[in-house]
Amino acid sequence: MNIDPLLLRVALGQYATGVAIVTTVDADGRPMGLTVNSFASVSLDPPLVLWSLGRGSACVPSFKACSHFVVNVLAADQVELSNRFAAAALDKFAHLQWQPGLGGAPLLPGCCARFECSSEARHAGGDHLIFVGRVERFDREERPPLVFHGGRYCARIELDNPGDSQ
């Protein structure tokens, strides 16, 4: 059976995801990062997470060589930041107040969660590389997350939990 990649992409877009910016530093210590929606938890013991990166990305060499990276989970009011890191801008960090985390990987401000990870493993996954990180430190804030669905950002939807007793 032949799968049409465009139709598959549309169908996969039905799965709502969060949005994150994964950051690291290159061999010269320059910050780099990109927007992803491929972030997932793998294990609590040990604490592992994963994300994937297209093999054609200019960031591949830096992420393959890095000792640490940060998954900065974006809050609902960070659409502009998401768009900045999704674009092929020369200096995505220009005029951005960030702090170095473990291994120098940039911690972005205003996120609803940040996971500082050491590079644990890398796996081939078709046209992507899958990066597994060991969470060494994390923080979180009570902020609504940025959600992506159907190829666009969405408002967060609050649903009553039917298991809650009144």
C-alpha positions as CSV (number, residue, x, y, z in Angstrom):
1,M,0.0,0.0,0.0
2,N,1.4,3.4,-1.0
3,I,1.0,6.1,1.6
4,D,0.7,9.7,0.3
5,P,3.1,11.7,2.6
6,L,1.0,14.9,2.3
7,L,-2.2,13.1,3.4
8,L,-0.3,11.3,6.2
9,R,0.9,14.7,7.4
10,V,-2.6,16.0,7.5
11,A,-3.8,13.0,9.4
12,L,-0.9,13.2,11.9
13,G,-1.9,16.9,12.4
14,Q,-5.1,15.7,14.1
15,Y,-3.0,14.8,17.1
16,A,-2.7,17.9,19.2
17,T,0.7,18.5,20.7
18,G,2.5,20.9,22.8
19,V,5.2,23.2,21.4
20,A,8.8,23.3,22.6
21,I,12.1,24.9,21.6
22,V,15.1,22.6,22.0
23,T,18.3,24.5,22.7
24,T,22.0,23.7,22.9
25,V,25.3,25.3,22.2
26,D,27.5,24.5,19.1
27,A,31.2,23.6,19.2
28,D,32.1,27.3,19.5
29,G,29.7,27.9,22.4
30,R,27.1,29.8,20.3
31,P,23.5,29.2,21.3
32,M,21.2,27.4,18.9
33,G,17.7,26.1,18.9
34,L,14.6,25.2,17.0
35,T,10.9,24.8,17.5
36,V,9.6,21.2,17.7
37,N,6.4,19.4,18.5
38,S,7.9,16.0,18.7
39,F,8.7,16.0,22.4
40,A,7.6,13.1,24.6
41,S,8.3,11.4,27.9
42,V,10.0,8.0,27.6
43,S,10.7,6.9,31.2
44,L,10.4,8.1,34.8
45,D,13.1,5.7,36.1
46,P,15.5,6.6,34.7
47,P,14.1,10.0,33.7
48,L,14.2,10.0,29.9
49,V,12.6,12.2,27.3
50,L,12.9,12.3,23.5
51,W,12.4,14.6,20.5
52,S,13.2,14.3,16.8
53,L,15.0,16.4,14.3
54,G,14.8,16.3,10.5
55,R,18.1,14.9,9.0
56,G,18.3,17.9,6.7
57,S,18.3,20.5,9.5
58,A,21.3,22.8,9.8
59,C,21.2,22.0,13.5
60,V,22.0,18.3,13.2
61,P,25.8,18.5,13.6
62,S,25.5,20.6,16.8
63,F,22.8,18.3,18.4
64,K,24.8,15.2,17.4
65,A,27.9,16.6,19.2
66,C,26.3,18.3,22.2
67,S,26.6,17.0,25.8
68,H,23.4,18.7,26.9
69,F,20.2,20.2,25.5
70,V,17.2,21.9,27.0
71,V,13.6,21.2,26.1
72,N,11.8,24.6,26.7
73,V,8.1,23.9,26.8
74,L,6.3,27.0,25.5
75,A,3.4,28.8,27.2
76,A,0.3,29.9,25.4
77,D,1.6,33.5,25.1
78,Q,4.9,32.5,23.4
79,V,3.6,32.1,19.8
80,E,6.0,34.8,18.6
81,L,9.0,33.0,20.2
82,S,7.8,29.7,18.6
83,N,7.7,31.3,15.2
84,R,11.1,32.9,15.6
85,F,12.7,29.6,16.4
86,A,10.8,27.8,13.6
87,A,12.2,30.3,11.0
88,A,15.6,30.1,9.4
89,A,16.8,33.3,11.1
90,L,20.5,33.9,11.5
91,D,20.4,34.8,15.2
92,K,17.3,33.5,16.9
93,F,18.7,34.6,20.2
94,A,19.1,38.3,19.3
95,H,17.6,40.5,22.0
96,L,16.4,37.5,24.0
97,Q,17.2,37.2,27.7
98,W,18.3,33.7,28.3
99,Q,20.5,31.9,30.9
100,P,22.9,29.1,30.4
101,G,21.8,25.8,31.8
102,L,23.7,22.5,32.2
103,G,26.4,22.3,29.5
104,G,25.7,25.9,28.6
105,A,22.4,25.0,26.8
106,P,20.1,28.0,26.8
107,L,17.2,28.2,29.3
108,L,14.5,30.4,27.7
109,P,12.4,32.7,29.9
110,G,8.6,32.5,30.4
111,C,8.2,28.8,29.6
112,C,5.7,26.5,31.4
113,A,8.4,23.8,31.8
114,R,12.1,23.4,31.1
115,F,13.9,20.1,31.0
116,E,17.7,20.2,31.2
117,C,19.0,16.9,29.7
118,S,22.3,15.2,29.1
119,S,22.5,13.5,25.7
120,E,21.7,9.8,26.4
121,A,21.2,8.2,22.9
122,R,20.5,8.9,19.3
123,H,18.5,6.7,16.9
124,A,17.8,6.8,13.2
125,G,14.2,7.2,12.4
126,G,13.6,7.5,8.7
127,D,14.1,11.1,7.6
128,H,14.6,12.1,11.2
129,L,17.0,11.5,14.1
130,I,15.5,10.7,17.5
131,F,17.4,12.2,20.4
132,V,16.9,10.7,23.9
133,G,17.9,12.8,26.9
134,R,18.3,12.0,30.5
135,V,16.6,14.7,32.6
136,E,19.1,16.1,35.1
137,R,17.2,19.1,36.2
138,F,13.8,20.6,35.5
139,D,11.4,23.4,36.5
140,R,7.8,24.4,35.8
141,E,5.4,27.2,36.2
142,E,1.6,27.1,36.3
143,R,1.0,28.6,32.9
144,P,-1.2,27.4,30.1
145,P,0.8,25.6,27.4
146,L,1.0,26.5,23.7
147,V,-0.9,23.9,21.7
148,F,-0.5,22.9,18.1
149,H,-3.2,21.1,16.1
150,G,-4.1,20.8,12.4
151,G,-1.1,22.9,11.3
152,R,-1.8,25.9,13.5
153,Y,-1.7,27.1,17.1
154,C,-4.9,26.5,19.2
155,A,-6.5,28.0,22.2
156,R,-6.3,25.7,25.2
157,I,-9.5,23.9,25.8
158,E,-10.6,23.2,29.4
159,L,-12.8,20.2,29.9
160,D,-14.5,19.0,33.1
161,N,-13.0,15.8,34.3
162,P,-15.9,13.3,34.5
163,G,-14.0,11.5,37.3
164,D,-14.2,14.5,39.6
165,S,-16.8,14.2,42.3
166,Q,-19.0,17.3,43.0
